[in-house]
Amino acid sequence: MNSPALVSVAAPKEKLGLTAWLVIVVAVIGFAFDTYELLMLPLIAGPALSEILQVPPNNPIVTEWVGKTLWITALSGGIFGLLGGWLTDRFGRKKVLVASILLYSLSPVMAAYSTTLAGFMFFRCTTFVGVCVEFVAAITWLAELFPDKRQKELVLGGTQAFASVGGLLVTTANILSVKYAAVLPALGLPEPFNAHATWRYTLMTGLLPAIPIALLLPFVPESQIWLQKRRTGTLKRPGLFQLFSPELRRVTLVTAALSACAYGAAFGALQLTPTRIVPGLPTLAEQRKGLKPLQEEAMALNKQLNQQVKPQFDAAAAQISGFQELAGKRAKHRIAMSNFRKVIDDPRADDSQKAAAKAQLARLAGELAKSDEDLNQLTKDKPEAKTALLAREKILGQLAANRQKQEPFDSAIKAQGNKVQFWQEMGGLAGRIALAVLLLFAIRRGTLLRLFQLPGLLVVPLTYIYLFRHEPGLFAWGMAACGFMTVAQFSYFGEYLPKVFPVHLRGTGGSFATNVGGRMFGTSAAFVTTYLLAPRLHGTTFEQVSLGAAIVGSAVFLLGLTLSFFLPEPKVEPSAE
């Protein structure tokens, strides 16, 4: 609190060599793809769980498990991310960094082949663990490889800016997967699973960062500070309880709480906006009006499916070998036939396309008739099983027709949500760049953080209360400003944390702040907004969530602003024990 306003500058800057640039490339890949892997889940969770659970995408069971997946993965990341921080201090920065990148690169590939809920959840958890460990290992590694203060701040600030590029990359990858899934090589999956499912190909792109990392690994060094202390026997053993020693207790608790505030703003407000708030914009009133009766119909159909039809079908599948596989094959035929009918009815399709579609439709009709014979043979001793399958097919067909009617309204709402998401991401990228530039100036670290927190106290309620209700045309700009003020804080901690913990505790301390404070506690703000606050507020569902986001976002910005006055300034020699 009484620290000098200026922090001393280190030794004169040296020109970056080839090795230093290779280190920067590795860091850029790591930061970009850790966001890539995290933001992949909102894109693929619905389709993946729908296929694995064998229910329609709009079924409440899917919604329930999407929420559980987000919570369980965050919890796993927090717990094992803390262990990863300890491993970073114990066994070296480079080893753990590379291992974490390989973990979050290979786990999505394994998840792409998941056919059970347990398998999918396990590999999404290991992906999240890899991301949580990578961030701490990377910032610790970079901080120790660049002893010059100005270079260090440029590298930490600049490389972390690429984290905001990850969202754009994964969105592009998902678009390409959707476009080319049908012509990509089929995955070796049993019935009733789709060997050309777009979500599986999107997951497999998670392997991309492992390739350049494996090639660059032999050419990048371990942290010389950590390595020298280990070789000379002066490196102390890390321990979690050392973070709560009298000299470190304050910085440990304050950084964890501040990290929780930053993640609280992101998950309690920003992440809810595209899907839970944007549909309530006044400009989308016509789409909401058109969707309402269709959503009510879908809700009734899903209730009938879950309570009556699905239990009977599951019982038959458990009793008759090959029953579920046959049902999956029939479902694929019906989906393909529906797609070919769309081509035939499409006025933009030429005669050759329509002729090909008719030929395929006739072929599939023959195969479906053959499957009718197989069904009769399979269920000749259990006619109630055939009745359950046909009832399931009927209600799934009704739900498919319902989704088709919803599509024009839903597409307009999703387009607006994607637009707001894009501006939010751009605001976050601008915030990271602004933070990187401000790091070049001799500004006290508490003051630097407040440059983002103070405006946030105005921007968050203005966006979620006033712009949302009265100026929907400016709402996207407001979200860009919210992203700017929030995401910059993530880069801030990436630069600050390695400076305030001694060498033998840098990984452990940074991991406690970001993983325990941020990812375990901060992410729970989504639950506070949607389940504790919103239902008790006035207005429509969207207005309730928007007001809840305004309250939670403003509260964590205010709490963070207060805590910033208790944030210790880094020591002049951050590498000293």
C-alpha positions as CSV (number, residue, x, y, z in Angstrom):
1,M,0.0,0.0,0.0
2,N,3.0,2.3,0.7
3,S,5.1,1.0,-2.2
4,P,6.8,3.5,-4.5
5,A,4.8,4.5,-7.5
6,L,7.5,3.4,-10.0
7,V,9.1,0.0,-10.3
8,S,12.8,-0.1,-11.2
9,V,13.8,-1.1,-14.7
10,A,16.1,-4.1,-15.2
11,A,19.3,-4.3,-17.1
12,P,19.5,-2.9,-20.7
13,K,17.5,-4.8,-23.2
14,E,19.3,-7.3,-25.5
15,K,18.2,-8.2,-29.0
16,L,16.0,-11.3,-29.2
17,G,17.7,-14.3,-30.8
18,L,16.3,-17.3,-32.6
19,T,15.8,-19.3,-29.4
20,A,13.8,-16.4,-27.9
21,W,11.6,-16.2,-30.9
22,L,11.0,-20.0,-30.8
23,V,10.0,-19.6,-27.2
24,I,7.5,-16.9,-28.1
25,V,6.0,-19.1,-30.9
26,V,5.5,-21.9,-28.4
27,A,3.8,-19.5,-26.0
28,V,1.6,-18.1,-28.7
29,I,0.5,-21.6,-29.7
30,G,-0.2,-22.5,-26.1
31,F,-2.2,-19.4,-25.2
32,A,-4.2,-19.4,-28.5
33,F,-5.1,-23.1,-28.3
34,D,-5.9,-23.2,-24.6
35,T,-8.8,-20.7,-25.4
36,Y,-9.5,-22.8,-28.5
37,E,-10.0,-25.9,-26.5
38,L,-12.1,-24.3,-23.8
39,L,-14.4,-22.5,-26.3
40,M,-14.9,-25.7,-28.3
41,L,-17.2,-27.0,-25.6
42,P,-20.1,-24.5,-26.0
43,L,-20.0,-25.3,-29.8
44,I,-20.1,-29.1,-29.6
45,A,-21.7,-29.9,-26.2
46,G,-25.3,-29.8,-27.4
47,P,-24.8,-32.0,-30.5
48,A,-22.4,-34.3,-28.8
49,L,-24.6,-35.0,-25.8
50,S,-27.6,-35.3,-28.0
51,E,-26.0,-38.1,-30.0
52,I,-24.4,-39.9,-27.0
53,L,-27.7,-39.8,-25.0
54,Q,-29.7,-40.5,-28.1
55,V,-32.3,-37.7,-27.6
56,P,-33.1,-34.6,-29.6
57,P,-30.8,-31.5,-29.2
58,N,-33.6,-29.5,-27.5
59,N,-34.4,-32.2,-25.0
60,P,-34.2,-31.0,-21.3
61,I,-31.8,-33.9,-20.6
62,V,-29.2,-32.4,-23.0
63,T,-29.6,-29.0,-21.3
64,E,-29.1,-30.5,-17.9
65,W,-26.0,-32.3,-19.0
66,V,-24.5,-29.3,-20.7
67,G,-24.7,-27.5,-17.4
68,K,-23.2,-30.4,-15.5
69,T,-20.4,-30.7,-18.0
70,L,-19.4,-27.1,-17.6
71,W,-19.4,-27.4,-13.8
72,I,-17.6,-30.7,-13.6
73,T,-14.9,-29.7,-16.1
74,A,-14.3,-26.4,-14.2
75,L,-14.0,-28.3,-10.9
76,S,-11.6,-30.8,-12.3
77,G,-9.5,-28.0,-13.9
78,G,-9.3,-26.2,-10.6
79,I,-8.3,-29.2,-8.5
80,F,-5.8,-30.8,-10.9
81,G,-4.7,-27.4,-12.2
82,L,-3.5,-26.7,-8.6
83,L,-1.6,-30.0,-8.7
84,G,-0.1,-29.0,-12.1
85,G,1.2,-25.8,-10.5
86,W,3.0,-27.8,-7.9
87,L,4.4,-30.1,-10.6
88,T,5.6,-27.0,-12.4
89,D,7.7,-26.0,-9.4
90,R,8.8,-29.5,-8.6
91,F,9.8,-30.9,-12.0
92,G,10.4,-27.8,-14.3
93,R,8.4,-25.3,-16.3
94,K,9.2,-26.7,-19.8
95,K,8.3,-30.3,-19.0
96,V,5.0,-29.5,-17.5
97,L,4.1,-26.9,-20.2
98,V,4.7,-29.4,-23.0
99,A,2.9,-32.2,-21.1
100,S,-0.1,-29.9,-20.5
101,I,-0.3,-28.9,-24.2
102,L,-0.1,-32.6,-25.2
103,L,-2.8,-33.4,-22.7
104,Y,-5.2,-30.8,-24.0
105,S,-4.3,-31.7,-27.6
106,L,-4.8,-35.5,-27.4
107,S,-7.9,-35.4,-25.1
108,P,-10.2,-33.9,-27.6
109,V,-9.3,-36.6,-30.1
110,M,-10.2,-39.3,-27.6
111,A,-13.4,-37.4,-26.8
112,A,-14.2,-37.4,-30.5
113,Y,-14.4,-41.2,-30.4
114,S,-16.6,-41.2,-27.2
115,T,-19.7,-43.4,-27.3
116,T,-20.6,-43.1,-23.7
117,L,-21.4,-40.2,-21.4
118,A,-18.6,-41.2,-19.0
119,G,-16.0,-41.3,-21.7
120,F,-17.0,-37.9,-23.1
121,M,-17.0,-36.3,-19.6
122,F,-13.6,-37.8,-18.7
123,F,-11.8,-36.5,-21.8
124,R,-13.5,-33.1,-21.5
125,C,-12.2,-32.9,-18.0
126,T,-8.7,-33.9,-19.0
127,T,-8.8,-31.2,-21.7
128,F,-9.8,-28.6,-19.1
129,V,-7.0,-29.8,-16.8
130,G,-4.4,-29.4,-19.5
131,V,-5.6,-25.9,-20.2
132,C,-5.5,-24.9,-16.5
133,V,-2.0,-26.3,-16.1
134,E,-0.7,-24.8,-19.4
135,F,-1.6,-21.2,-18.5
136,V,0.4,-21.2,-15.2
137,A,3.3,-23.2,-16.6
138,A,3.5,-20.8,-19.6
139,I,3.5,-17.5,-17.7
140,T,6.0,-18.9,-15.2
141,W,8.3,-20.1,-18.0
142,L,8.1,-16.9,-19.9
143,A,8.7,-14.7,-16.9
144,E,12.0,-16.6,-16.1
145,L,13.3,-16.9,-19.6
146,F,13.3,-13.1,-20.3
147,P,15.3,-11.4,-17.5
148,D,15.0,-7.9,-19.0
149,K,11.9,-6.2,-17.5
150,R,10.7,-4.5,-20.7
151,Q,11.1,-7.6,-22.8
152,K,9.4,-9.7,-20.2
153,E,6.4,-7.4,-20.1
154,L,6.2,-7.2,-23.9
155,V,6.4,-11.0,-24.2
156,L,3.9,-11.8,-21.5
157,G,1.4,-9.1,-22.6
158,G,1.8,-9.8,-26.3
159,T,1.7,-13.6,-26.3
160,Q,-1.4,-13.6,-24.0
161,A,-3.2,-11.4,-26.5
162,F,-3.3,-14.4,-28.8
163,A,-5.6,-16.1,-26.3
164,S,-8.4,-14.0,-27.7
165,V,-7.6,-15.4,-31.2
166,G,-8.5,-18.9,-30.1
167,G,-12.2,-18.2,-30.1
168,L,-12.1,-17.0,-33.7
169,L,-10.0,-20.1,-34.7
170,V,-12.4,-22.6,-33.2
171,T,-15.4,-20.9,-34.7
172,T,-13.8,-21.2,-38.1
173,A,-12.9,-24.8,-37.5
174,N,-16.4,-25.6,-36.5
175,I,-17.8,-23.9,-39.6
176,L,-15.4,-26.0,-41.8
177,S,-16.4,-29.2,-40.0
178,V,-20.1,-28.5,-40.7
179,K,-19.4,-27.8,-44.3
180,Y,-17.1,-30.7,-45.1
181,A,-18.1,-33.4,-42.6
182,A,-20.0,-35.5,-45.2
183,V,-16.9,-35.8,-47.4
184,L,-14.3,-36.4,-44.6
185,P,-13.2,-39.9,-43.8
186,A,-15.7,-41.8,-41.7
187,L,-14.7,-42.5,-38.1
188,G,-14.7,-46.1,-36.9
189,L,-17.8,-46.0,-34.7
190,P,-20.4,-48.6,-33.9
191,E,-24.1,-48.2,-34.5
192,P,-26.1,-46.1,-33.7
193,F,-23.5,-43.4,-33.7
194,N,-22.8,-41.0,-36.7
195,A,-19.4,-41.7,-38.2
196,H,-19.6,-38.2,-39.9
197,A,-20.8,-36.2,-37.0
198,T,-19.6,-32.6,-37.3
199,W,-18.9,-32.2,-33.6
200,R,-16.5,-35.2,-33.7
201,Y,-14.4,-33.5,-36.5
202,T,-14.4,-30.2,-34.6
203,L,-13.0,-32.0,-31.6
204,M,-10.3,-33.7,-33.6
205,T,-8.9,-30.3,-34.7
206,G,-7.8,-30.0,-31.1
207,L,-4.8,-32.1,-32.1
208,L,-3.4,-29.2,-34.1
209,P,-1.2,-27.6,-31.4
210,A,0.6,-30.8,-30.6
211,I,2.3,-30.9,-34.1
212,P,4.3,-27.7,-33.9
213,I,5.0,-28.2,-30.2
214,A,6.6,-31.6,-30.9
215,L,8.7,-30.0,-33.7
216,L,9.8,-27.0,-31.6
217,L,10.4,-28.9,-28.3
218,P,14.1,-29.8,-28.8
219,F,15.0,-26.1,-29.6
220,V,13.5,-24.3,-26.6
221,P,15.2,-24.2,-23.2
222,E,14.1,-24.9,-19.6
223,S,14.0,-21.9,-17.2
224,Q,17.6,-21.1,-16.4
225,I,16.7,-19.6,-13.0
226,W,14.8,-22.7,-11.9
227,L,17.4,-25.1,-13.4
228,Q,20.4,-23.3,-11.8
229,K,18.7,-23.4,-8.3
230,R,17.9,-27.1,-8.8
231,R,21.5,-27.9,-9.8
232,T,23.1,-26.0,-7.0
233,G,20.6,-27.5,-4.4
234,T,19.2,-24.1,-3.5
235,L,15.7,-24.8,-4.9
236,K,13.3,-25.3,-2.0
237,R,10.6,-27.9,-2.3
238,P,7.2,-26.4,-3.1
239,G,4.3,-26.8,-0.7
240,L,0.7,-25.6,-0.8
241,F,0.7,-24.5,2.8
242,Q,3.8,-22.3,2.2
243,L,1.4,-20.0,0.3
244,F,-0.2,-19.1,3.6
245,S,3.0,-18.3,5.5
246,P,2.9,-14.7,7.0
247,E,5.0,-13.2,4.1
248,L,2.8,-14.7,1.3
249,R,-0.7,-15.0,2.9
250,R,-1.9,-11.6,1.8
251,V,-0.8,-11.9,-1.8
252,T,-2.1,-15.5,-2.0
253,L,-5.6,-14.6,-0.8
254,V,-5.9,-11.2,-2.6
255,T,-4.8,-12.6,-6.0
256,A,-7.2,-15.6,-5.6
257,A,-10.1,-13.3,-4.8
258,L,-9.3,-10.9,-7.6
259,S,-9.0,-13.8,-10.1
260,A,-12.4,-15.0,-8.8
261,C,-13.8,-11.5,-9.5
262,A,-12.5,-11.5,-13.1
263,Y,-13.8,-15.0,-13.8
264,G,-17.1,-14.0,-12.0
265,A,-17.6,-11.2,-14.5
266,A,-16.8,-13.5,-17.4
267,F,-19.0,-16.4,-16.4
268,G,-21.7,-14.5,-14.4
269,A,-22.3,-12.0,-17.2
270,L,-20.4,-12.2,-20.5
271,Q,-20.6,-16.0,-21.2
272,L,-24.4,-15.9,-20.6
273,T,-25.0,-13.1,-23.0
274,P,-25.2,-14.7,-26.5
275,T,-27.6,-17.5,-25.5
276,R,-29.4,-16.4,-22.4
277,I,-29.7,-12.6,-22.8
278,V,-29.5,-11.6,-26.5
279,P,-32.8,-13.5,-27.4
280,G,-34.6,-11.0,-25.2
281,L,-33.5,-7.9,-27.2
282,P,-36.5,-5.7,-28.2
283,T,-35.4,-6.1,-31.9
284,L,-36.1,-9.8,-31.7
285,A,-39.6,-9.6,-30.4
286,E,-41.2,-11.0,-33.6
287,Q,-38.9,-14.0,-33.5
288,R,-39.7,-14.7,-29.8
289,K,-43.4,-14.5,-30.6
290,G,-43.1,-17.0,-33.4
291,L,-40.9,-19.4,-31.4
292,K,-43.1,-19.4,-28.2
293,P,-45.9,-21.8,-29.4
294,L,-43.3,-24.0,-31.2
295,Q,-41.1,-24.2,-28.0
296,E,-44.2,-25.1,-25.9
297,E,-45.1,-27.9,-28.4
298,A,-41.5,-29.1,-28.3
299,M,-41.5,-29.1,-24.5
300,A,-44.7,-31.2,-24.4
301,L,-43.2,-33.7,-27.0
302,N,-39.9,-34.0,-25.1
303,K,-41.9,-34.6,-21.9
304,Q,-43.8,-37.4,-23.5
305,L,-40.5,-38.8,-25.0
306,N,-38.7,-38.8,-21.7
307,Q,-41.5,-40.0,-19.4
308,Q,-43.3,-42.5,-21.6
309,V,-41.5,-43.5,-24.8
310,K,-37.8,-43.5,-23.8
311,P,-38.2,-45.9,-20.8
312,Q,-40.0,-48.5,-22.9
313,F,-37.4,-48.2,-25.7
314,D,-34.5,-48.4,-23.3
315,A,-36.0,-51.5,-21.7
316,A,-36.4,-53.2,-25.1
317,A,-32.8,-52.2,-26.1
318,A,-31.5,-53.9,-22.9
319,Q,-33.4,-57.1,-23.6
320,I,-32.9,-57.5,-27.4
321,S,-29.4,-57.8,-28.9
322,G,-29.0,-55.5,-31.9
323,F,-32.2,-53.6,-31.3
324,Q,-30.5,-50.3,-30.5
325,E,-28.2,-50.7,-33.5
326,L,-31.1,-51.3,-35.8
327,A,-32.9,-48.3,-34.4
328,G,-29.8,-46.1,-35.0
329,K,-29.5,-47.3,-38.6
330,R,-33.2,-46.6,-39.2
331,A,-32.8,-43.1,-37.7
332,K,-29.8,-42.4,-40.1
333,H,-31.9,-43.5,-43.1
334,R,-34.8,-41.2,-42.1
335,I,-32.4,-38.2,-41.5
336,A,-30.8,-38.8,-44.9
337,M,-34.1,-39.1,-46.6
338,S,-35.3,-35.8,-45.1
339,N,-32.1,-34.1,-46.4
340,F,-32.7,-35.4,-49.9
341,R,-36.3,-34.3,-49.8
342,K,-35.0,-30.8,-49.0
343,V,-32.8,-30.9,-52.1
344,I,-35.7,-32.0,-54.3
345,D,-37.9,-29.2,-52.9
346,D,-35.2,-26.5,-53.1
347,P,-35.9,-24.2,-56.0
348,R,-32.1,-23.3,-56.2
349,A,-31.1,-26.9,-56.9
350,D,-30.6,-27.7,-60.6
351,D,-32.1,-30.7,-62.4
352,S,-29.1,-32.9,-62.0
353,Q,-29.0,-32.4,-58.3
354,K,-32.7,-33.2,-58.0
355,A,-32.3,-36.3,-60.1
356,A,-29.4,-37.5,-57.9
357,A,-31.4,-36.7,-54.8
358,K,-34.4,-38.7,-56.1
359,A,-32.2,-41.7,-56.9
360,Q,-30.7,-41.6,-53.4
361,L,-34.2,-41.2,-51.9
362,A,-35.4,-44.3,-53.7
363,R,-32.3,-46.3,-52.6
364,L,-32.9,-45.3,-48.9
365,A,-36.6,-46.1,-49.1
366,G,-35.6,-49.6,-50.2
367,E,-33.1,-50.0,-47.4
368,L,-35.7,-48.7,-44.9
369,A,-38.2,-51.3,-46.2
370,K,-35.5,-54.0,-45.7
371,S,-35.0,-52.7,-42.1
372,D,-38.7,-53.1,-41.5
373,E,-38.3,-56.8,-42.3
374,D,-35.3,-57.0,-39.9
375,L,-37.3,-55.3,-37.2
376,N,-40.2,-57.7,-37.6
377,Q,-37.7,-60.6,-37.3
378,L,-35.9,-59.1,-34.4
379,T,-39.0,-58.4,-32.4
380,K,-41.2,-61.4,-33.3
381,D,-41.1,-62.7,-29.7
382,K,-41.5,-59.2,-28.2
383,P,-44.0,-57.2,-30.2
384,E,-44.0,-54.5,-27.5
385,A,-40.4,-53.7,-28.5
386,K,-41.5,-52.9,-32.0
387,T,-44.3,-50.7,-30.7
388,A,-41.8,-48.8,-28.5
389,L,-39.4,-48.2,-31.5
390,L,-42.2,-47.1,-33.8
391,A,-43.5,-44.7,-31.1
392,R,-40.1,-43.3,-30.6
393,E,-39.7,-42.8,-34.4
394,K,-43.0,-41.0,-34.5
395,I,-42.3,-38.6,-31.7
396,L,-38.7,-38.0,-33.0
397,G,-40.2,-37.2,-36.4
398,Q,-42.6,-34.7,-34.8
399,L,-39.7,-33.1,-32.9
400,A,-37.8,-32.9,-36.2
401,A,-40.7,-31.2,-37.9
402,N,-41.0,-28.8,-35.0
403,R,-37.3,-27.9,-35.2
404,Q,-37.7,-27.2,-38.9
405,K,-40.5,-24.8,-38.1
406,Q,-38.4,-23.1,-35.5
407,E,-35.3,-22.7,-37.7
408,P,-36.2,-19.4,-39.4
409,F,-36.8,-17.7,-36.1
410,D,-34.0,-19.5,-34.3
411,S,-31.5,-18.6,-37.0
412,A,-32.2,-14.9,-36.7
413,I,-31.7,-15.1,-32.9
414,K,-28.5,-17.1,-33.2
415,A,-27.2,-14.7,-35.9
416,Q,-27.6,-11.8,-33.4
417,G,-26.0,-13.8,-30.6
418,N,-23.0,-14.6,-32.9
419,K,-22.7,-10.9,-33.7
420,V,-22.7,-9.9,-30.0
421,Q,-20.2,-12.8,-29.3
422,F,-17.9,-11.5,-32.1
423,W,-17.9,-7.9,-30.7
424,Q,-17.4,-9.3,-27.2
425,E,-14.3,-11.3,-28.4
426,M,-13.0,-8.2,-30.3
427,G,-13.4,-6.1,-27.2
428,G,-11.5,-8.8,-25.2
429,L,-8.7,-8.8,-27.8
430,A,-8.4,-5.0,-27.7
431,G,-8.3,-5.2,-23.9
432,R,-5.4,-7.6,-23.9
433,I,-3.5,-5.4,-26.4
434,A,-4.2,-2.3,-24.3
435,L,-2.9,-4.1,-21.3
436,A,0.3,-5.1,-23.2
437,V,0.9,-1.5,-24.2
438,L,0.2,-0.1,-20.7
439,L,2.7,-2.6,-19.2
440,L,5.5,-0.6,-21.0
441,F,4.8,2.4,-18.7
442,A,5.9,2.6,-15.1
443,I,2.5,2.3,-13.6
444,R,1.9,0.8,-10.2
445,R,0.3,-2.6,-10.6
446,G,-2.7,-1.7,-8.4
447,T,-3.3,1.4,-10.4
448,L,-3.0,-0.5,-13.7
449,L,-5.7,-2.9,-12.6
450,R,-8.0,-0.1,-11.5
451,L,-7.8,1.4,-15.0
452,F,-10.0,-1.5,-16.1
453,Q,-12.1,-2.0,-13.0
454,L,-13.3,1.6,-12.6
455,P,-14.8,2.0,-16.1
456,G,-16.2,-1.5,-15.7
457,L,-18.4,-0.3,-12.8
458,L,-20.1,2.0,-15.3
459,V,-20.0,-0.1,-18.4
460,V,-21.6,-3.3,-17.0
461,P,-24.8,-1.9,-15.6
462,L,-25.1,0.5,-18.5
463,T,-24.9,-2.3,-21.0
464,Y,-27.1,-4.9,-19.2
465,I,-29.8,-2.6,-17.9
466,Y,-30.1,0.4,-20.2
467,L,-28.7,-0.6,-23.6
468,F,-30.3,-4.0,-23.4
469,R,-33.8,-2.6,-22.8
470,H,-33.7,0.8,-24.6
471,E,-30.8,0.9,-27.1
472,P,-30.5,-2.6,-28.6
473,G,-28.6,-1.2,-31.6
474,L,-25.8,-0.2,-29.2
475,F,-25.8,-3.4,-27.2
476,A,-23.0,-5.1,-29.1
477,W,-20.8,-2.0,-28.6
478,G,-21.6,-2.2,-24.9
479,M,-20.6,-5.9,-24.9
480,A,-17.3,-5.0,-26.6
481,A,-16.6,-2.6,-23.8
482,C,-17.5,-5.2,-21.2
483,G,-15.2,-7.7,-22.9
484,F,-12.4,-5.0,-23.0
485,M,-12.6,-4.4,-19.2
486,T,-12.9,-8.0,-18.2
487,V,-10.6,-9.9,-20.5
488,A,-7.7,-7.5,-19.9
489,Q,-7.6,-8.6,-16.3
490,F,-6.8,-12.1,-17.3
491,S,-3.6,-10.9,-19.1
492,Y,-2.9,-8.7,-16.1
493,F,-2.7,-11.7,-13.8
494,G,-0.5,-13.5,-16.3
495,E,2.0,-10.7,-16.0
496,Y,1.6,-10.0,-12.3
497,L,1.6,-13.5,-10.6
498,P,5.1,-14.6,-11.5
499,K,6.5,-11.4,-9.9
500,V,5.0,-11.9,-6.4
501,F,5.9,-15.5,-5.7
502,P,9.4,-16.9,-5.1
503,V,10.9,-19.2,-7.7
504,H,10.0,-22.4,-5.9
505,L,6.3,-21.4,-5.5
506,R,5.6,-19.5,-8.7
507,G,3.7,-22.3,-10.3
508,T,1.9,-23.3,-7.1
509,G,1.0,-19.7,-6.3
510,G,-0.1,-18.8,-9.8
511,S,-2.2,-22.0,-10.0
512,F,-3.9,-21.3,-6.7
513,A,-4.9,-17.8,-7.8
514,T,-6.1,-18.7,-11.3
515,N,-7.4,-22.3,-10.9
516,V,-8.8,-22.3,-7.3
517,G,-9.8,-18.7,-7.1
518,G,-10.8,-18.2,-10.7
519,R,-11.9,-21.5,-12.3
520,M,-13.3,-23.1,-9.2
521,F,-15.0,-20.2,-7.4
522,G,-15.2,-17.5,-10.0
523,T,-17.0,-19.7,-12.6
524,S,-19.8,-20.4,-10.0
525,A,-21.0,-16.9,-10.8
526,A,-23.0,-18.4,-13.7
527,F,-25.0,-20.4,-11.2
528,V,-25.5,-17.4,-9.0
529,T,-26.8,-15.3,-11.9
530,T,-29.1,-17.9,-13.5
531,Y,-30.4,-19.9,-10.5
532,L,-30.1,-17.8,-7.5
533,L,-30.7,-14.2,-8.7
534,A,-32.6,-14.3,-12.0
535,P,-35.7,-16.3,-10.8
536,R,-36.2,-13.7,-8.1
537,L,-36.2,-10.7,-10.4
538,H,-39.0,-9.1,-12.4
539,G,-39.6,-9.3,-16.1
540,T,-39.3,-12.0,-18.8
541,T,-36.7,-14.8,-18.5
542,F,-34.2,-12.8,-20.6
543,E,-34.8,-9.6,-18.7
544,Q,-34.2,-11.5,-15.4
545,V,-30.9,-13.0,-16.6
546,S,-29.8,-9.6,-18.0
547,L,-30.6,-7.8,-14.7
548,G,-28.9,-10.7,-12.8
549,A,-25.8,-10.3,-15.0
550,A,-25.8,-6.6,-14.2
551,I,-25.9,-7.2,-10.5
552,V,-23.3,-10.0,-10.4
553,G,-21.0,-8.2,-12.9
554,S,-21.2,-4.9,-11.0
555,A,-20.7,-6.6,-7.7
556,V,-17.5,-8.4,-8.7
557,F,-16.1,-5.3,-10.3
558,L,-16.8,-3.4,-7.1
559,L,-15.3,-6.1,-5.0
560,G,-12.3,-6.4,-7.3
561,L,-11.8,-2.6,-7.1
562,T,-11.8,-2.7,-3.3
563,L,-9.4,-5.7,-3.2
564,S,-7.0,-3.9,-5.6
565,F,-6.0,-1.5,-2.8
566,F,-4.7,-4.5,-0.9
567,L,-2.7,-5.8,-3.8
568,P,1.1,-5.8,-3.0
569,E,3.5,-4.2,-5.5
570,P,6.0,-6.6,-7.0
571,K,9.5,-6.5,-5.6
572,V,12.3,-4.9,-7.6
573,E,14.1,-8.2,-8.1
574,P,11.3,-10.7,-8.9
575,S,13.7,-13.6,-9.3
576,A,15.0,-13.3,-5.8
577,E,13.9,-15.7,-3.1
